[in-house]
Amino acid sequence: MNAAAKILTVVLLTFAAPALAQTRTASLLVEAETGRVLFSENAAEKRYPASLTKMMTLYLVFDALEKGEIRMDQLFTVSKKAAGMPRSRMGLKENSTISVENLIFAMISRSANDAAVVVAEGLAGSEAQFADKMTRTARELGMKNTRFKNASGLHNRDQVTTAQDMAILSKALIRHFPKYYKLFSVRGFRYGRRYYGNHNLVARFYKGGDGLKTGYVDAAGYHVVGSAVRDGKRLIGVVMGRNSVRERDRHIFKLLDTGFAALKNKTAPVNTLEDAPLFAPAREQTADESEKQYRDRRIQARKLSESLDAIASLEQSLQTKEDGNVVKNAIIDWGRKRP
């Protein structure tokens, strides 16, 4: 390890030192394009994901939108279970309806548990069936140490992930759904008479930041996954298990700052886990095969797989009637980061 790399290691370990005694902490910083690990701390150890779970819920919503299975203005019905979900929540009422667009922003900005359950039931018939699909999708993406039991991230002892797997999911959201990934950069949105600001300060305030998600439950601590682009280079940072919102946000900002400084100064990456990059190499394409064609093939393959799933059909799960008072289109506050 050269001198510059040693300095980077000392800086990051010094910053992380107060949290190392707590086994629930984990951190990871990855260069998105190459998969190089710039910093890692317990990144392969299992943690409770909390509301980072909603990143996979959103992945499946984006997938359904891209396939044309649902529309942004389509209305989903709020069940008794969804209406009874604890905080963080939108306060949705049983038997009311809410559009897919509003559900997306409710999960991104408010991290709403009731919205996550509405999505799960609307797409799969039940939250349990949706969670099974979430786990299968995680395996397809290479998230080997992740298992989902619900769509919201409410604590479940059997629902686990790692910082590595969250970085893989982040890369998949960015690469597979560039159109919908931009929604993570929203500053906030209005629903009814209330305004909900985005919890993720990386998306709201960090230079070059455009996503992704925060999370918290008592058993897990405070999490954040953030991504930012500077000088054409994208970094993905994962911070898990911190003691407070302030500690979590300071850690992710420092992590990203140090990583961008290392890239700018062309110092060697600090990889404390393995020599191989985190992400598998991008699939090689022939000269006449575009990324869109690759996505189309991927969608066709997944449709074939999903046709075998014994889940309620979309038509059966969406027996709703439009109400003149229903707001289908989210009132979005992009701030200065509008994509």
N, C-alpha and C positions, 0 to 999 in steps of 0.2 A: 504494500500500500504506500503510495507516494505521500509527500508532506501535505499537499492540498487536501487529499482525501482524509488524512488523519485529522486535520483541522476541522473538516466538516463533521466527522464522527464525534469529536469532542464537543462541538457546538450543540449538536442535536442531542447527544446523550446527557449533556449538562442541563439542557432545557427540560428533558424528560425525566431527569433523576428523581424529583420528588414523588412521581407517580409509580416508579418501578416496584416499590414495595407492595403495591396493590395488584393482585394477580388478575384482576378483571381488566386492566389496561392493555391496550394494543395500539400500535401506530404503523402506518405504511405510507411510503411516498414512492410513486411509480411514474416514469416517463411513459406517457400513453402510446406514443408511436412505436417505440422500440421494446417496451416492456421492462426496461432496466429498472431495477430496484435501487432507489437512491438512499432510502433509509427504512429500517424495519425494526420493530419492537414487538415481540410476541405475535407476529402477524399470522402465523399458522395455527395458533391456539384458538380453541372454540370459545365463542362468546355469545351472549344473548343479543340478538339483533335490535330489539326494541323497534322503533318506527322506521329504521332502515329497511325493515320488511316491506314497507310500502313501495320501495324502489322496484321490487319484483312484481307487486300488484300493478304498478304503473307500466312495467314492461309488457305484461299481458294485455293491458288495456290498449297500449300503442299497437301491439301485434294485431289485436282484433280490429282496430281502426284501419290499419294498413291492408288487412285482408278484405275489408269491406263488410265485415260481419256486423259492425255497429257503426253509428254515425255520431258526430259530435253533438247534434241537437236531439238525439234520441233520449227518451225519458225512461228512467228506471224507477221502480216502486220501492219505497222504504218499508221494510218489514218491521215487525215488533222487535225482533232481535237487534236489528240495526239501530232502531230508535232508542233502544235501551243501553247502548254502548257507553262506557265511561269516558271521561276526558282523556285526551283532547278530542273535541267533537264539534259538530256544526249545530247540534240541537235539532236535527231533522225529525219530523213528526211521522208517526206510523200511518201508512197508507198514502202519504204525500208522494209526489214525484219530483225528481231532480234530473237534469240533463247530464249526459256523459261529460260535457265540457266543464260544468260546474263541479262534478265529482273529481275530475282531474285536478282542478285548482284547489279544491278543498283538501286534497291529499298533499299537494305540493306546498301550499302556503300554510294551511291550518294543521296539517298532519292529522286530519280528522278520522277518528276510528269508525264513526258511523258511516262515513262515505266509503271507507274501505270495505265494509261489510255489504253495503248496497252493491258495489261493483262485483264482489265475489259471488253474491247470490244472483245478480243479473247475468253474469257471464257463464256460471257453472251450475246454477240451481241451488247450491248450498256452499257455505264457507268451507266445509270439510273437503268437498270435492275440488273446490278451487285451490285449497292448500296442497292437495295431492298434485295438482297440475303445476303449481309453483315449484314444488320439489323436483318434479320430472324435468321442468324447464331448466332449473338450476343445474341438474346433471348434464343436460345437453350443452350448456354453456361452459362446462368444466368446473363448476363450483362443487368440488368433491366433498367438502366438509360442511355443507349447508343442508338443513332440513327445516321445512316450514310446516306449521300447524294451524296458522290463521293468516288472515290477510292484512291485519292491522299492526301486528307487532306487540300486542298485549302479552304480558309475560306468560310463557309456557316453558316448563323445564326441558321439553323435548325439542323446542325450536332454537336452533343454534346456527351460527355462521362463524366466519373468520374474517379478519381484515383483508386477507388475500382474496377471499371469495367476493367481498364487497367491491374490491377494485376490479375484479373480472366483470361483475354485473355492471359497474359504472361504464367500463369500456364497451360492453355490449349495448347499453342504452345509447351511448354516443355514436357508435358505429352503425348499428342496425336501424336506428330511428332518428336521423339528424333533424328531420322536420319537427318531430315532437320533442326531442331533447331540448330545443330552444325554450320550451315552456318552463323549464326549471329556472330560467333566469328572471322570471316574473318577480316584481317587487311586492306585489300583493294583489288582492282582488276583493270586490264587493259582492255580497250576496244578501239580498234583502236590504235591511238598513245597517248592516254591520260591515266593517272593513277588516280584512284579515291580512296582516303583513307576513311576508315569507320569513320563516324561522331561520333560514340558512343565511348567515351573514356573509359567507363567501360569495353567494349569488348577488347579494344586495350591495356589498361595500368593497369587496376585495378587488384590486386592480386586475382586470382580465377574468374575474370569476364569473361562471355561468351555471353553476349547479353544485351539489345535487340535493342532499337531504340530511336532516338532523333526526335524532331519536333519543328517547329517555324512558327507562323504567327503573324502579328502585334497585332491582337485582342486577342491573347492567351498568348503571351510571349514564353519563352524558356522552352521546356519540355525534359524530358529524362525518359525512363524506363530502369532499369539495373538489371541484375541478376548475382549472383556470388555464388560460392561454396567454402567453407573452412571447413576442418575437417569433411567432409561428410554432412555438413548442407548447404542448399541453402536458400538464401534470395532474395526476389524480392522487389526492391525499385522503387517508382514512385515519380517524382518531376515535378510539373507543374507550369507554370506562372511566371518563374523567369525573371529578368531584363536583363540578359546577359548570354552568353555561359559560361563565367567563373563562375558566380554565380551558374548557374545550375549544372555545373560539380563539383564544390566544395561542393555543398549541397548533391548530390547523393553519393559522396565519403565519406563524413562525416556521412551520414545516414547509409551506409553499414558498415563503420568502427565501429560505436557505436553499431549497431545491433550484429555484430560478437563478439564484446567485451562482450556484455550482455549474449550471448549464452555461450561463453567460461567461464564466471564467474558464470553462472547459476543463473543470477538475474531474477526476475519476469518480464514478459512482461508488457509493458505499453500500455494499450488499452483504448484510450479516446473516443471510439465510442460505443462499445458493448462488451458483455462478450463472445458471440458466435464467433467461428472462422470464418474468411472470406470465406474460401472455404468449400463447402459441403464435408462431409466425403467421402472417396474413396468408390466406389461401392464394396461390398463384393463379392468375387468370390468363387465358389466351388473349391474343391481340384483339379479337373481335368480341370479347366478353366483358361487359361493363359491370360495375358494382350493382346496378339495378337488376341486371339479369341474374346475378348471383342471389340477390334477395328474393327474386321471383321464384327461383328454383328452391330456395330454402322454404318459402311459404308453401309451395306445392307439396314438398315432402312432409311438412308439419300437418297440412290438411289431411293427408293420407293417414298419418298417425292418429290425429284427433278424431277421425271418422270412426275409430274403433272404441273411443271412450264412451262409457255408458253414463252420460250426463244429460241433464234436461236440455232440451233444445232452446235456442234463443227465443223463438216465438212463444214457447210455453212460459218462459220466465219473465216475459215483458208484456203481460196483459194489463196495459195502462191506458188511461184516457187523458187527453190533454185538458188542462185547466187554463182558463184565460189568465189566471194570476201567476202561472208558472213562468219563471225567467229562464229561458233556455240558454241564452248567451251570457257568458261570464263577463262582468265589467272589470276589465283587467288594468292594473297599474304596472306599466313596464318601467316607469322611471326613466333614467338615462341609459339603461341597458337594453332597450328594446332591440331584439334581433333583426 
